[in-house]
Amino acid sequence: MWRRLQRAWAARLEARALRRHPIPEPLWQLTLLRYPFLAQRSAGDLAELRRLCSLFLADKEFHGVAGFEVSDEIALAVAAQACLPVLRLGLDWYAGFVGIVIHADEVVARREFMDEDGVVHEFDEELAGEAMEGGPLMLVWSAFEAELGGENNGAIFNVVVHEFAHIIDMHSGWADGVPRQPNKAAQAHWQAVMEAEWQWFCGRVDAGEATLIDPYGAESLAEFFAVAVEAFFVAPLALLREQPALYRLLADFFKQDPAG
C-alpha cells in the first residue's frame, strides 16, 4: 500500500514538472539540428530524451558566471546531451548535485601535486569543464562550439557528455573508471575489459598513432572512461570498429546500442 502511494505521488510530481517545463518544438528541433548524434536516434528514443530533458531542467539550477546569460537554448543543449547517457538508466544517477555553472570562456585553475620525493609542484590547468562530487558541475560555453564539429584534432570531443560521464562514474563514491555495477561478477568483468582496452589504447597513444578516443584518456582509467563515453555516444560506429570489446562493455552498461 505504502509503495503504491509513493509511486502515485512520484507520478504526480513528474507530471507537474513536465507541465511546468515543456520544451517548445522549435527549440527542440534546433537542438537536434545542432547536435546530429542526437537527431540520429529513433523516434522512441527522442521522445524519452525530451521527457528526461524536461525533468532535468526542472531539477537543476543553472548559473552564468561574470554576466554570462544561460539562455533556454544553452540550458537545453546541456540537458539533451547530459540525458542521453542515462536514457535507460534514469535521472537518479544525477541526483547527487543541483548546480550547473557555465562560464563564457576557458577557465584557468591553479593545481598542485606532490611527487614521490615529497616536493609540491604548482601549475595552471585550462579547463573546459569540471565535475565535482556533490556539485556544482562546471562547463565552458566556448567549448560547446568545438562539440558541434565533434572532433578535437581528429579525436572525438564533447565536454558535456565527458563531465556527466564523470558524474556517473562518481555515483559509486569516486571517479575511478568503474561506475556502479550490479554485482561483484559484473564489476570484475568491467575491470578486466576496461583495463585491457585502456592498456591497448595507451600503447597506441605512446606510439603516436591517431585514435578516435581523445588521447587525454591515457591520463587515467577515470579519464579513459569519460572520453570513451564521448566516443560511444557521438561516434558509435567508429568506436565499434576501433575497439569492439569496449563498445560492447559500454552498450551493456548504458543499455543502449547507438551503432545499431
C-alpha positions as CSV (number, residue, x, y, z in Angstrom):
1,M,0.0,0.0,0.0
2,W,2.7,2.4,1.0
3,R,4.8,1.7,-2.1
4,R,1.7,2.3,-4.3
5,L,1.2,5.6,-2.7
6,Q,4.8,6.5,-3.2
7,R,4.6,5.7,-6.9
8,A,1.4,7.7,-7.3
9,W,3.0,10.7,-5.5
10,A,6.1,10.4,-7.7
11,A,4.0,10.2,-10.8
12,R,2.1,13.4,-9.8
13,L,5.3,15.3,-9.2
14,E,6.7,14.2,-12.5
15,A,3.5,15.2,-14.3
16,R,3.7,18.6,-12.7
17,A,7.3,19.1,-13.6
18,L,6.6,18.1,-17.2
19,R,3.7,20.7,-17.3
20,R,5.9,23.4,-15.9
21,H,8.9,22.8,-18.1
22,P,7.6,22.0,-21.6
23,I,10.2,22.2,-24.4
24,P,8.9,24.3,-27.3
25,E,9.0,22.4,-30.6
26,P,11.2,25.0,-32.5
27,L,13.8,24.9,-29.7
28,W,13.8,21.1,-29.6
29,Q,14.3,20.9,-33.4
30,L,17.1,23.5,-33.2
31,T,18.9,21.4,-30.6
32,L,18.6,18.3,-32.8
33,L,19.9,20.3,-35.8
34,R,22.9,21.5,-33.8
35,Y,23.8,18.0,-32.4
36,P,23.3,15.4,-35.2
37,F,24.3,12.5,-33.0
38,L,21.0,13.2,-31.0
39,A,18.9,13.5,-34.2
40,Q,20.1,10.1,-35.4
41,R,18.3,8.3,-32.6
42,S,14.9,6.6,-33.1
43,A,11.6,8.4,-32.6
44,G,11.0,6.5,-29.4
45,D,14.5,7.4,-28.0
46,L,13.9,11.1,-28.9
47,A,10.5,11.1,-27.1
48,E,12.1,9.7,-24.0
49,L,15.0,12.0,-24.3
50,R,12.7,15.0,-24.5
51,R,10.8,13.9,-21.4
52,L,14.0,13.4,-19.4
53,C,15.2,16.9,-20.5
54,S,12.1,18.5,-19.0
55,L,12.6,16.6,-15.7
56,F,16.3,17.5,-15.8
57,L,15.6,21.2,-16.3
58,A,13.0,21.1,-13.5
59,D,15.6,19.7,-11.1
60,K,18.8,21.5,-11.9
61,E,19.8,25.2,-11.3
62,F,21.9,27.0,-14.0
63,H,24.2,29.9,-13.1
64,G,26.1,32.0,-15.6
65,V,29.4,33.5,-14.4
66,A,30.6,37.1,-14.8
67,G,27.5,38.2,-16.6
68,F,27.2,35.2,-18.9
69,E,23.5,34.6,-19.6
70,V,22.3,31.0,-19.6
71,S,19.5,31.1,-22.3
72,D,16.9,28.4,-22.8
73,E,18.9,27.3,-25.8
74,I,22.0,26.8,-23.8
75,A,20.2,25.0,-20.9
76,L,18.5,22.6,-23.3
77,A,21.8,21.9,-25.1
78,V,23.3,20.8,-21.8
79,A,20.2,18.9,-20.8
80,A,19.9,16.9,-24.1
81,Q,23.5,15.8,-24.1
82,A,23.5,15.1,-20.4
83,C,20.3,13.0,-20.5
84,L,21.5,10.8,-23.4
85,P,23.8,8.6,-21.3
86,V,21.0,8.0,-18.8
87,L,18.3,7.4,-21.3
88,R,17.8,3.9,-20.0
89,L,19.4,4.3,-16.5
90,G,17.2,7.2,-15.3
91,L,18.0,10.6,-13.8
92,D,18.7,9.1,-10.3
93,W,22.3,8.9,-11.5
94,Y,22.4,12.7,-11.4
95,A,20.6,13.1,-8.1
96,G,23.8,14.0,-6.1
97,F,24.0,17.6,-7.3
98,V,21.8,20.5,-8.4
99,G,24.0,23.4,-9.6
100,I,25.4,23.8,-13.1
101,V,27.8,26.7,-13.5
102,I,28.6,27.9,-17.0
103,H,31.5,30.2,-18.0
104,A,31.7,32.0,-21.3
105,D,35.3,31.1,-22.0
106,E,38.0,28.7,-20.8
107,V,38.8,28.6,-17.1
108,V,42.3,28.5,-15.7
109,A,42.6,26.6,-12.4
110,R,45.6,26.6,-10.1
111,R,46.7,23.0,-9.3
112,E,49.3,21.4,-7.1
113,F,50.6,17.8,-6.6
114,M,53.3,16.2,-4.5
115,D,55.8,14.0,-6.3
116,E,57.5,10.8,-4.9
117,D,60.1,12.9,-3.1
118,G,57.5,15.0,-1.3
119,V,58.1,18.1,-3.4
120,V,55.0,20.1,-4.1
121,H,54.6,21.3,-7.7
122,E,52.1,24.0,-8.7
123,F,50.8,24.6,-12.2
124,D,47.9,26.2,-14.1
125,E,45.4,24.0,-15.9
126,E,43.0,25.2,-18.6
127,L,39.5,23.6,-18.1
128,A,36.6,23.2,-20.5
129,G,34.6,21.6,-17.7
130,E,34.8,20.0,-14.3
131,A,32.7,17.6,-12.3
132,M,32.9,17.5,-8.5
133,E,31.2,15.2,-6.1
134,G,28.2,17.0,-4.7
135,G,28.5,19.7,-7.4
136,P,28.3,22.1,-8.8
137,L,29.2,20.9,-12.3
138,M,31.2,23.5,-14.3
139,L,31.1,23.9,-18.1
140,V,32.6,26.4,-20.6
141,W,30.2,27.6,-23.3
142,S,33.0,28.2,-25.9
143,A,33.8,24.5,-25.7
144,F,30.3,23.8,-27.0
145,E,31.4,25.2,-30.3
146,A,34.1,22.6,-30.6
147,E,31.4,20.0,-29.8
148,L,29.5,21.0,-32.9
149,G,32.4,19.7,-35.0
150,G,32.5,16.7,-32.8
151,E,36.3,16.3,-33.1
152,N,39.4,17.7,-31.5
153,N,42.5,17.2,-33.7
154,G,40.9,14.0,-35.1
155,A,39.6,12.7,-31.8
156,I,36.1,12.9,-30.6
157,F,35.3,15.8,-28.2
158,N,32.2,16.5,-26.2
159,V,32.6,18.3,-23.0
160,V,29.0,17.8,-21.7
161,V,29.0,14.1,-22.2
162,H,32.5,13.9,-20.7
163,E,31.7,15.7,-17.5
164,F,28.4,13.9,-17.0
165,A,30.3,10.6,-17.5
166,H,32.4,11.6,-14.5
167,I,29.2,12.2,-12.6
168,I,28.0,8.6,-13.5
169,D,31.5,7.3,-12.5
170,M,31.3,9.1,-9.2
171,H,27.9,7.6,-8.4
172,S,29.8,4.7,-6.7
173,G,31.8,7.1,-4.5
174,W,34.7,8.5,-6.6
175,A,35.8,8.6,-10.2
176,D,37.9,5.6,-10.9
177,G,36.6,4.4,-14.3
178,V,34.4,1.8,-12.6
179,P,30.8,3.1,-12.4
180,R,28.5,1.2,-10.0
181,Q,27.9,-2.4,-11.1
182,P,25.0,-4.7,-10.1
183,N,27.2,-7.3,-8.5
184,K,30.9,-8.4,-7.9
185,A,31.0,-10.6,-11.0
186,A,29.9,-7.6,-13.2
187,Q,32.5,-5.4,-11.5
188,A,35.3,-7.9,-12.1
189,H,34.3,-8.2,-15.8
190,W,34.2,-4.5,-16.2
191,Q,37.6,-4.0,-14.6
192,A,39.2,-6.8,-16.7
193,V,37.8,-5.4,-20.0
194,M,38.4,-1.8,-19.2
195,E,42.0,-2.3,-18.1
196,A,42.8,-4.3,-21.3
197,E,41.2,-1.8,-23.5
198,W,42.9,1.1,-21.7
199,Q,46.4,-0.6,-22.0
200,W,45.8,-1.2,-25.7
201,F,44.7,2.5,-26.2
202,C,47.7,3.8,-24.2
203,G,50.1,1.8,-26.3
204,R,48.7,3.5,-29.4
205,V,48.9,6.9,-27.8
206,D,52.5,6.3,-26.8
207,A,53.3,5.2,-30.3
208,G,52.0,8.5,-31.7
209,E,49.1,6.8,-33.6
210,A,45.8,8.7,-34.2
211,T,42.9,7.4,-32.1
212,L,39.2,8.0,-32.2
213,I,39.2,8.4,-28.4
214,D,40.9,11.6,-27.2
215,P,44.5,10.9,-26.2
216,Y,43.7,12.6,-22.9
217,G,42.2,9.2,-21.9
218,A,45.7,7.9,-21.3
219,E,45.9,10.1,-18.2
220,S,44.0,7.6,-16.0
221,L,41.2,5.0,-16.1
222,A,38.7,7.6,-14.9
223,E,39.6,9.9,-17.9
224,F,39.6,6.9,-20.3
225,F,36.1,6.1,-19.2
226,A,34.9,9.6,-19.8
227,V,36.4,10.0,-23.2
228,A,35.3,6.5,-24.2
229,V,31.7,7.5,-23.3
230,E,32.1,10.6,-25.5
231,A,33.0,8.4,-28.5
232,F,30.3,5.8,-27.7
233,F,27.5,8.4,-28.0
234,V,29.0,10.8,-30.6
235,A,30.6,8.3,-33.0
236,P,29.3,4.8,-32.0
237,L,30.0,3.1,-35.4
238,A,33.6,4.3,-35.4
239,L,34.1,3.1,-31.8
240,L,32.6,-0.3,-32.6
241,R,35.1,-0.7,-35.4
242,E,38.1,0.6,-33.5
243,Q,37.5,-1.0,-30.0
244,P,34.6,-3.5,-30.3
245,A,35.1,-5.0,-26.8
246,L,35.0,-1.6,-25.3
247,Y,31.9,-0.7,-27.3
248,R,30.1,-3.9,-26.1
249,L,31.0,-3.2,-22.5
250,L,29.5,0.3,-22.7
251,A,26.5,-0.9,-24.6
252,D,25.7,-3.4,-21.8
253,F,26.2,-0.8,-19.1
254,F,24.2,2.0,-20.7
255,K,21.6,-0.4,-22.1
256,Q,21.9,1.3,-25.5
257,D,23.2,0.2,-28.9
258,P,23.6,3.5,-30.8
259,A,25.6,1.8,-33.5
260,G,22.7,-0.5,-34.1
